[in-house]
Amino acid sequence: MTIRRLDAQNANFTAELDALLAWESVNDSQLQHTVINILAQVKKLGDAAVLDYTQRFDHLIAESMASLTIPSAQLSAAYLGLPEQERHALAAAAERIRHYHGKQKQESWQYKEVDGTVLGQQITPLDRVGIYVPGGKASYPSSVLMNAIPAKVAGVSEVIMCVPTPRGEVNQLVLAAAYIVGVDKVFTVGGAQAVAALAYGTATIPKVDKIVGPGNSYVATAKRLVFGQVGIDMIAGPSEILIYCDGKTSPDWIAMDLFSQAEHDEEAQAILISEDGAYLDAVQAAIDKLLPTLERADIARTSLLNRGALIKVKNQQQAVELINRIAPEHLELSVDNPEALLPQIRHAGAIFMGRYTPEALGDYCAGPNHVLPTSGTARFSSPLGVYDFQKRSSIIYCSAQGASHLAHVASVLARGESLTAHARSAEYRILPDQTGH
């Protein structure tokens, strides 16, 4: 299997790169029509619609919402029933993620001006958050940790989890993860109907303030459509990795790092850039050697053939320009001195520095969140964090003298905008002995 080779020096490189990076986000008209109908039915019929769609799409016979509700005892039993190695790994990952996100928590602040006016910002957590977790064979306990822990650190009072169990396939690791992070309620509901239930509320599933977590195209479309009714984290595209290597890291290591994203799904993207053409050849050989050893070789092969690339650049400066142009979800700097490059990297979801920091460690247990901006959106957005579960309210507390001073300024600006009531409201607060000059 030969991966696409590009050279940044070629005259048509920009067009080739644009074609490589192109990915159509959630915009299929038929799919959107289906999701709109699901949302409308759940909003109108509540639990009855959720039960109907669960039976139709997940092939799960459920006569009542009680059968789609996981009791807390089942969550604890799932955790305690894990093999000791898995239980310890889950606990270790949760502790590292919790510690890292604890550094992100923002506190309220105020300051007082000389005239006694107090200004500040009050930080408060969201009341209730919904997390969506893929279920069945494609189950990700790491997604439970990454979505629920920052919410809990932020102080969210109630975390509601929806996870589909198609044909009754329950993943014990997912339930164990929900237990260890303190998820408050778990429902075995998936797809657009789960998003609708969380957004609008039903008799059984509480309405939330924000929905976070990955899902298929139906879930992503539903999240986009309910945004405004509730908050969402992001509309995530396929997984991505961009590796910049100076040619000194084992080709086998780099090939496996590329596979780590290519095995997610056929639309995932894995790209390697290097100044060393011979090294790119060596990585191609490593890919050919190692790909057949993967359990998900067919998926990785399709991903690499359709959206993968090995790109030769002229020098480090051109590599950095390319990194910032792509704005990858995951960036590996597999070079001698990654710290020297860091100030030049403006756009990347997560930056993995050095030869001994594969992206896979970030997915599970390094500590930073693995919910990251994709499809170039790292240009303007950030990883999921505690700040996504906190709100900021401005605090303005004027003294009489401070109000009088500000009123002069506000009055002039308000009358300039022809908003007379604004001006007069401010002017009422002007002290009699102050002229405003």
C-alpha positions, 0 to 999 in steps of 0.5 A: 500500500503506497500512501500519497506523497506530496512535496511542499516545493511543488507548484501545485502543492497548495491545491493538493493540500486543500484537496487532502484536508477537505472534509464535508462536515455534517450537511447531508440533507436527507440525514438532517431531515431525519434528525429534524423529525426525531427531534420534533417527535421527542420534543412532542412525545417525550419518553414514548418517542425515545422508547420507539426510536430505541427499539427501531434503531438499537433493536432493543426491546424496551417496554418502559424507560425504567428498562433504559435506566442504569441503577447506581448499584449496577455502576458500582458492580461494574467497577468492582467486577472489573479485573484488578488491572483494568480497575487500577488503570481506570482509577489511575487515569481518572486521578491524572485527568482530575489533577490536570483539570483542577489547575483549570478551575477559575475563581470569582474575582473583584476589585474596588476603585478609589470612589468605592465602586466594585467591579468583578466577575462571578464564576459559577458552574452549570447546573446540569450537563449531559454527556453522550458516550458511544456504546455497543462494540465501539465503546470508549470509557476514556470518553466518560472520564474526559467529559465527566471529570472536568464537569465535576471539577467545575462543580456541576451539580448533576451529570447525566450520561446517555450511552446506547446499548445496541442489541443489549450490548453493555460495556462494563468498562463504560459503566465502571468509568461512570461510577468512578467519576460520579455520573449521577444518572445513566440512560441506555439511550443513543443517537439523535433521540438521546440528544433530543431528550437531553436538550428538551427533557422528558418525564424520565430524562432531565433537560440539561444546560449543555451536551458534550461528547462524541457521536456519529453523524446523527448525534453530531447533526442533532447537537448542531440543531439543538444548539441555542436551546442548550450549549454544546462542546463542538461539532467534531470531525474525524480524528486527525494526527500530524507528525513532524519528525526530523528523521531521527525517530524509529520509523516503526514508532512513527508508523504506529503513531500514524495508525493510532488515528487511522484505526479510528475510522475510514475518514480519519486523517494521518499525516507525516511531514519531514525534510528527509525524503529517505526517512519518508521512504523508511516510514512507508516501509514500516507502514507496509510491514506493520499494517497487517499486524493491526486488528483494525487493519482494513479501517487503517488502510482505507484511512491512509489511502484516502486521507493520509499523506507523507509530505516532504518540506524544505526546512523547519520553517516550512514545516511550522508554516504547514503545521499552522496552516493545517491546525491539527487536532493532534500534533506530534513534534518528534524532534530533538528540541521541541521546546524551541518550536513551541512558541511558533505553533499557533494552531493545534488542539494538543501538542505532543512533544518529543520522541517519547510522547505518542498521541495515544498517551494523551487519549487515555491517561496523560491528563489533558483532555482528549476532546479536541477541535478538528478540521482546522477549528483549532484556529479558533477553539480549544480542548474541552476543559473545566472552563466549558462547564463554568459561566461568568457573570459580570459584577458592577456595584457603583458607589454614589460618587462612582455612579455620578462619574460614570453617568456623565460618560454614559449620558454623552454616549447614550445621547449620541446613539439617540437612546434618551431613556438610557441617558436619562436613567444615567443622569438621575444618578448624577450628584447635584454638586458635580458638573461633569467637567 
